[in-house]
Amino acid sequence: MSGTGGAATRTDGPRLRRLAETDPAARDVVEELLRRAVRGLPRMRTSEDGGFVFTMRGDPARPAGTSVRYAAIVALGAAFLAEDDQRLALGGDTVAELVDALAARLEETGDQAVTSLGDIALICWAAAETGHGALEPVLARLTAADPRGDQPVFTVDAAWVVSALAAARDAGAASGVKAHLERARDRLLAGLGERPLFAHEVGGTGLVPRYRAHVGCFADQVYPVQALARAGDDRSLAAADRVAGRICAAQGPAGQWWWHYDARTGGVVEGYPVYSVHQHAMAPMALLDLADAGGDGRLAAIAKGVRWLTGPAETGASLLPGEEPGEPVMTWRKVARDDPRKVVRGVRAASTRLRPGLRFRSLDRRFPPVATDRECRPYELGWLLHTWLSPTARE
């Protein structure tokens, strides 16, 4: 860390203050993670294009792959750092320079072209949040990539489109943003309908095999909650609060945010893996954004989830490994079943399709959740910064 007193070193931000009032021990965990994020992110940069790796895996950890998506998420988080700490976290660059590079990627063609709707939405969101000069052409790229009609879209991508357009609206972008935002919001709300939770796709069918079409993962819940909170109208806020209430009601006894849900009933299909990023960033991010929009802050559930990281009930081993010199891992990625072929996940998706709640509990004994995934991805640290360093808190 630098000695500049940058944002990552602050302990008086509104969200951290709220967490400290609820649970000082959970606040201490988050503060430690924020310090680790700024130290660890530069080790995750790629030397070839100044982007970010897909993952750091193993012990000691080694880089693998690259990810435009993860670079955009890092930009969204690092934007809340002071400039000196941005340069520390980004290996010498500022967030503006990182967003420059991401916006330029949208102009590439051929094998280097960015074609994923989610990736384009995240870049647009980062450009809007940072006041980037290329926002208008980036918005045009998002408009061109976003399908209309009944073409199915992954729920997470649909949510990121809403968040990106809400950020562009708030940044004073062109008038066409309002109409696009309304369409994107309506698609997301229609994907939920009267169900308690989101499934894995909205706007149609065909992206997900029939046997698991009723299943929505944790990401399929929290990103829409965040997006609808940012959309800000009464109908969106009511839907976001309904989804948030269901995942909080389903939270595990030790604070676990479970993985797969039955969108028809709101019940848990399969709890594992439990991911560290869900505990320290994604659940708090969605719930705090909803609180900013006027909803319930649910700080007790957030704190309980954060505390799980330091001593998971499943293994007893902290997901915050000791930091050896040169060690790039900030957290271990997840606690999972000893089930490399993902048998439990598949069986429970199929069985609950036939009969909601049918989970074959003997599988819990056959495949216990005793495995720790020794891996860390840049987006985990990006969302951590984005969640806890946000200066807005109206709850």
VMD Tcl script that draws the C-alpha trace (Angstrom):
set ca {
  {0.00 0.00 0.00}
  {1.01 3.56 -0.53}
  {1.31 6.03 2.27}
  {-0.95 8.51 0.54}
  {-4.03 7.79 2.59}
  {-5.91 6.66 -0.52}
  {-9.36 5.24 -0.51}
  {-8.32 1.66 0.17}
  {-6.76 2.67 3.49}
  {-9.84 4.53 4.75}
  {-11.93 3.09 7.54}
  {-14.58 5.81 7.60}
  {-16.42 5.16 4.34}
  {-20.21 5.02 4.74}
  {-20.56 1.32 4.02}
  {-17.72 0.29 6.28}
  {-19.13 2.51 9.02}
  {-22.49 0.80 8.71}
  {-20.86 -2.63 8.84}
  {-18.80 -1.63 11.88}
  {-21.96 -0.55 13.71}
  {-23.45 -3.98 13.06}
  {-20.39 -6.21 13.45}
  {-16.88 -4.78 14.09}
  {-15.25 -8.18 13.43}
  {-16.79 -8.36 9.96}
  {-15.60 -4.81 9.27}
  {-12.07 -5.87 10.19}
  {-12.23 -8.73 7.68}
  {-13.35 -6.39 4.90}
  {-10.63 -3.86 5.69}
  {-8.00 -6.58 5.47}
  {-9.40 -7.74 2.15}
  {-9.32 -4.21 0.75}
  {-5.64 -3.90 1.63}
  {-4.94 -7.27 0.01}
  {-6.81 -6.27 -3.15}
  {-4.62 -3.26 -3.85}
  {-1.48 -5.32 -3.22}
  {-2.63 -8.28 -5.25}
  {-4.25 -6.84 -8.37}
  {-1.02 -5.70 -10.09}
  {0.24 -9.28 -9.94}
  {-2.80 -10.30 -11.97}
  {-2.09 -7.97 -14.90}
  {-0.95 -9.42 -18.20}
  {2.27 -8.17 -19.72}
  {1.08 -8.54 -23.33}
  {-1.87 -6.13 -23.43}
  {-2.04 -4.56 -19.98}
  {-5.26 -6.43 -19.24}
  {-5.97 -8.96 -16.54}
  {-5.56 -12.69 -16.27}
  {-8.54 -15.00 -16.06}
  {-7.31 -16.62 -12.86}
  {-4.44 -17.28 -10.49}
  {-4.51 -20.98 -9.66}
  {-2.54 -23.30 -7.38}
  {-0.30 -22.89 -4.37}
  {1.90 -21.09 -5.21}
  {-0.55 -19.49 -7.64}
  {0.23 -19.15 -11.34}
  {-1.62 -17.04 -13.94}
  {-3.83 -18.62 -16.58}
  {-5.74 -17.03 -19.45}
  {-6.94 -13.46 -19.95}
  {-10.34 -11.82 -19.49}
  {-11.78 -8.59 -20.84}
  {-14.79 -9.10 -18.56}
  {-12.67 -9.27 -15.44}
  {-10.67 -6.21 -16.49}
  {-13.91 -4.21 -16.78}
  {-15.00 -5.31 -13.31}
  {-11.62 -4.31 -11.90}
  {-12.08 -0.88 -13.51}
  {-15.48 -0.53 -11.82}
  {-13.91 -1.23 -8.44}
  {-10.62 0.61 -8.78}
  {-12.49 3.76 -9.85}
  {-13.19 4.40 -6.17}
  {-9.49 4.42 -5.26}
  {-7.44 7.58 -5.00}
  {-5.22 8.05 -8.07}
  {-2.04 6.93 -6.31}
  {-3.74 3.73 -5.21}
  {-5.19 3.23 -8.69}
  {-1.65 3.19 -10.02}
  {-0.64 0.70 -7.34}
  {-3.57 -1.59 -8.05}
  {-3.28 -1.34 -11.85}
  {0.47 -1.72 -12.16}
  {1.13 1.95 -12.94}
  {-2.02 2.85 -14.87}
  {-5.02 4.89 -13.83}
  {-8.58 3.64 -14.23}
  {-9.05 6.14 -17.08}
  {-6.21 4.47 -18.95}
  {-7.64 1.01 -18.31}
  {-11.06 2.12 -19.59}
  {-9.34 3.65 -22.65}
  {-7.91 0.23 -23.45}
  {-11.23 -1.52 -22.85}
  {-13.15 0.92 -25.09}
  {-10.55 0.38 -27.82}
  {-11.16 -3.37 -27.60}
  {-14.75 -2.80 -28.77}
  {-13.41 -1.51 -32.09}
  {-11.41 -4.67 -32.80}
  {-12.58 -7.24 -35.32}
  {-11.81 -10.85 -36.13}
  {-10.49 -13.12 -33.41}
  {-9.95 -10.17 -31.05}
  {-13.51 -8.85 -31.34}
  {-15.52 -8.51 -28.13}
  {-18.86 -10.15 -28.89}
  {-20.30 -11.10 -25.50}
  {-23.27 -8.93 -24.51}
  {-22.14 -9.10 -20.88}
  {-18.60 -7.98 -21.69}
  {-19.85 -5.05 -23.77}
  {-22.27 -4.02 -21.03}
  {-19.54 -4.07 -18.39}
  {-17.25 -1.91 -20.53}
  {-20.11 0.51 -21.10}
  {-20.85 0.56 -17.37}
  {-17.20 1.31 -16.58}
  {-17.11 4.09 -19.19}
  {-20.25 5.65 -17.74}
  {-19.10 5.38 -14.12}
  {-15.76 7.02 -14.90}
  {-17.07 9.76 -17.20}
  {-15.09 8.40 -20.12}
  {-15.07 10.46 -23.33}
  {-15.89 7.43 -25.49}
  {-19.18 6.73 -23.73}
  {-21.39 7.57 -26.72}
  {-19.70 5.16 -29.18}
  {-19.55 2.51 -26.47}
  {-23.29 2.97 -25.90}
  {-23.89 2.60 -29.62}
  {-21.97 -0.68 -29.52}
  {-24.15 -1.88 -26.64}
  {-27.32 -0.92 -28.49}
  {-26.20 -2.86 -31.55}
  {-25.29 -5.94 -29.51}
  {-28.44 -6.06 -27.38}
  {-31.11 -8.24 -29.03}
  {-34.75 -7.20 -29.24}
  {-37.90 -9.26 -29.31}
  {-38.10 -12.68 -27.72}
  {-34.50 -13.73 -28.24}
  {-33.23 -15.25 -24.97}
  {-30.48 -13.56 -22.99}
  {-28.58 -14.84 -19.99}
  {-29.96 -13.26 -16.83}
  {-26.58 -11.94 -15.70}
  {-25.98 -10.26 -19.06}
  {-29.48 -8.74 -19.00}
  {-28.81 -7.34 -15.53}
  {-25.48 -5.83 -16.57}
  {-27.19 -4.11 -19.51}
  {-29.59 -2.45 -17.06}
  {-26.77 -1.40 -14.72}
  {-24.76 0.00 -17.63}
  {-27.68 2.00 -18.98}
  {-28.62 3.28 -15.52}
  {-25.04 4.50 -15.09}
  {-25.16 6.14 -18.53}
  {-28.48 7.81 -17.65}
  {-26.97 9.13 -14.43}
  {-23.95 10.37 -16.38}
  {-26.23 12.45 -18.64}
  {-25.80 10.40 -21.79}
  {-27.91 10.88 -24.93}
  {-31.70 10.69 -24.76}
  {-31.84 7.29 -26.45}
  {-30.50 5.78 -23.27}
  {-33.79 6.26 -21.46}
  {-35.80 4.21 -23.94}
  {-33.16 1.47 -24.06}
  {-33.05 1.36 -20.27}
  {-36.83 0.97 -20.08}
  {-36.75 -1.93 -22.56}
  {-33.89 -3.61 -20.73}
  {-35.56 -3.15 -17.36}
  {-38.86 -4.53 -18.66}
  {-37.08 -7.59 -20.08}
  {-35.48 -8.26 -16.72}
  {-38.76 -7.83 -14.84}
  {-40.58 -10.06 -17.33}
  {-37.90 -12.70 -16.79}
  {-38.83 -12.76 -13.12}
  {-42.57 -12.46 -13.55}
  {-44.44 -13.66 -10.47}
  {-41.76 -16.16 -9.48}
  {-39.76 -15.62 -6.30}
  {-36.36 -15.85 -8.02}
  {-34.69 -15.56 -11.41}
  {-33.78 -18.51 -13.62}
  {-30.64 -18.56 -15.75}
  {-32.13 -16.82 -18.80}
  {-34.70 -14.14 -19.60}
  {-36.51 -12.99 -22.73}
  {-37.08 -16.43 -24.20}
  {-35.91 -20.03 -23.99}
  {-33.21 -22.17 -25.49}
  {-29.96 -21.17 -23.79}
  {-30.27 -23.70 -20.96}
  {-30.98 -27.46 -21.14}
  {-34.58 -28.28 -20.27}
  {-33.66 -30.36 -17.21}
  {-32.22 -27.30 -15.49}
  {-34.30 -24.51 -16.98}
  {-35.90 -23.91 -13.56}
  {-32.53 -23.34 -11.86}
  {-31.01 -19.95 -11.16}
  {-27.57 -19.50 -9.62}
  {-26.61 -16.94 -6.99}
  {-25.28 -14.56 -9.66}
  {-28.68 -14.77 -11.38}
  {-30.18 -13.20 -8.24}
  {-27.68 -10.61 -7.04}
  {-26.90 -8.89 -10.35}
  {-30.60 -8.32 -11.09}
  {-31.17 -7.04 -7.54}
  {-28.36 -4.55 -8.08}
  {-29.58 -3.59 -11.55}
  {-33.19 -3.07 -10.52}
  {-32.09 -1.05 -7.51}
  {-30.12 1.19 -9.85}
  {-33.04 1.47 -12.27}
  {-34.78 3.00 -9.28}
  {-38.49 2.99 -10.16}
  {-41.06 1.59 -7.74}
  {-41.78 -1.57 -9.73}
  {-38.09 -2.41 -10.03}
  {-37.44 -1.76 -6.35}
  {-40.35 -3.98 -5.30}
  {-39.03 -6.85 -7.45}
  {-35.48 -6.38 -6.19}
  {-36.63 -6.40 -2.59}
  {-38.65 -9.57 -3.17}
  {-35.64 -11.43 -4.59}
  {-33.30 -10.10 -1.90}
  {-35.70 -11.24 0.79}
  {-35.78 -14.78 -0.61}
  {-32.03 -15.26 -0.84}
  {-31.61 -13.82 2.66}
  {-34.27 -16.18 3.99}
  {-32.37 -19.08 2.39}
  {-28.96 -18.02 3.75}
  {-27.12 -20.87 5.45}
  {-26.88 -21.17 9.24}
  {-23.20 -20.15 9.21}
  {-23.76 -17.30 6.75}
  {-23.36 -19.23 3.50}
  {-24.83 -17.71 0.34}
  {-25.95 -20.82 -1.52}
  {-25.29 -21.51 -5.19}
  {-28.32 -22.97 -7.04}
  {-32.02 -22.17 -6.44}
  {-35.36 -23.28 -7.84}
  {-36.71 -20.12 -9.46}
  {-40.27 -21.48 -9.22}
  {-40.27 -21.95 -5.44}
  {-37.30 -20.01 -4.09}
  {-35.91 -23.20 -2.50}
  {-32.27 -24.26 -2.60}
  {-31.48 -26.86 -5.26}
  {-27.80 -27.25 -4.39}
  {-25.84 -25.16 -1.92}
  {-22.27 -25.84 -2.99}
  {-19.87 -24.48 -3.99}
  {-19.96 -21.53 -1.62}
  {-17.82 -18.81 -3.21}
  {-15.75 -16.32 -1.26}
  {-16.66 -13.49 -3.66}
  {-20.34 -14.04 -2.89}
  {-19.59 -13.68 0.81}
  {-17.36 -10.59 0.81}
  {-18.59 -8.73 -2.28}
  {-21.50 -9.85 -4.44}
  {-24.16 -10.33 -1.77}
  {-23.15 -7.13 0.06}
  {-22.97 -5.24 -3.25}
  {-26.54 -6.09 -4.24}
  {-28.00 -5.61 -0.78}
  {-26.21 -2.31 -0.16}
  {-27.20 -0.95 -3.57}
  {-30.79 -1.87 -2.75}
  {-30.43 -0.08 0.59}
  {-29.07 2.98 -1.23}
  {-32.29 2.98 -3.25}
  {-34.41 2.92 -0.11}
  {-34.66 -0.77 0.76}
  {-33.67 -2.72 3.85}
  {-29.88 -2.79 4.34}
  {-29.87 -6.35 5.76}
  {-26.53 -5.65 7.44}
  {-26.79 -8.62 9.80}
  {-26.98 -11.05 6.85}
  {-24.06 -9.28 5.17}
  {-21.92 -9.46 8.30}
  {-22.71 -13.12 8.86}
  {-21.67 -13.89 5.30}
  {-18.38 -12.04 5.67}
  {-17.51 -13.83 8.92}
  {-17.93 -17.23 7.22}
  {-14.71 -16.57 5.30}
  {-12.47 -16.75 8.35}
  {-13.58 -20.20 9.50}
  {-16.00 -22.01 7.19}
  {-18.15 -24.48 9.07}
  {-17.44 -27.05 6.35}
  {-13.64 -27.14 6.64}
  {-12.64 -24.88 9.54}
  {-9.83 -23.49 7.37}
  {-9.87 -19.77 6.58}
  {-10.30 -18.71 2.97}
  {-7.85 -15.86 3.66}
  {-4.48 -17.59 3.23}
  {-1.35 -16.27 4.84}
  {0.53 -13.82 2.64}
  {3.99 -15.09 1.86}
  {6.45 -12.84 -0.02}
  {5.32 -12.67 -3.62}
  {2.08 -14.55 -2.96}
  {-0.59 -13.28 -5.41}
  {-3.65 -14.98 -3.93}
  {-5.92 -12.70 -1.90}
  {-8.62 -15.23 -0.99}
  {-9.22 -18.85 -1.85}
  {-12.07 -19.06 -4.35}
  {-14.57 -21.49 -2.82}
  {-15.50 -24.40 -0.61}
  {-16.92 -27.22 -2.72}
  {-18.00 -30.82 -2.61}
  {-15.48 -33.55 -3.30}
  {-17.34 -34.09 -6.56}
  {-15.11 -33.33 -9.57}
  {-17.72 -34.57 -12.04}
  {-20.44 -32.34 -10.51}
  {-22.75 -35.29 -10.00}
  {-24.67 -33.66 -7.15}
  {-25.39 -30.53 -9.14}
  {-26.73 -32.49 -12.11}
  {-28.82 -34.95 -10.10}
  {-30.42 -32.22 -8.02}
  {-31.21 -30.08 -11.04}
  {-32.94 -33.03 -12.70}
  {-34.75 -34.28 -9.58}
  {-36.12 -30.87 -8.61}
  {-37.30 -30.39 -12.17}
  {-39.51 -33.43 -11.70}
  {-40.54 -32.66 -8.13}
  {-39.65 -29.38 -6.39}
  {-37.70 -30.07 -3.22}
  {-36.58 -33.59 -4.24}
  {-32.84 -33.41 -3.51}
  {-31.71 -36.96 -2.54}
  {-30.07 -35.95 0.72}
  {-27.91 -39.07 0.76}
  {-25.72 -37.20 -1.74}
  {-24.65 -34.88 1.09}
  {-23.00 -37.85 2.82}
  {-21.53 -39.30 -0.36}
  {-20.02 -36.01 -1.52}
  {-19.24 -33.82 1.52}
  {-18.21 -30.15 1.07}
  {-14.60 -30.55 2.20}
  {-12.63 -29.26 -0.81}
  {-11.04 -25.80 -0.91}
  {-10.41 -24.36 -4.38}
  {-6.99 -22.69 -4.26}
  {-7.69 -20.12 -6.90}
  {-8.41 -16.37 -7.11}
  {-9.77 -14.31 -10.02}
  {-9.37 -10.55 -10.59}
  {-13.10 -9.85 -10.70}
  {-13.39 -11.01 -7.09}
  {-11.16 -8.13 -6.02}
  {-12.83 -5.70 -8.42}
  {-16.26 -6.31 -6.92}
  {-14.77 -6.12 -3.42}
  {-13.48 -2.59 -4.09}
  {-16.68 -1.60 -5.88}
  {-18.85 -2.81 -3.01}
  {-17.08 -1.37 -0.02}
  {-15.50 1.83 -1.35}
  {-18.65 3.19 -2.96}
  {-19.13 6.69 -1.51}
  {-22.92 6.56 -1.70}
  {-24.97 5.16 1.11}
  {-28.43 6.55 1.70}
  {-29.68 3.67 3.81}
}
mol new
graphics top color blue
foreach p $ca { graphics top sphere $p radius 0.5 }
foreach p [lrange $ca 0 end-1] q [lrange $ca 1 end] { graphics top cylinder $p $q radius 0.2 }
display resetview
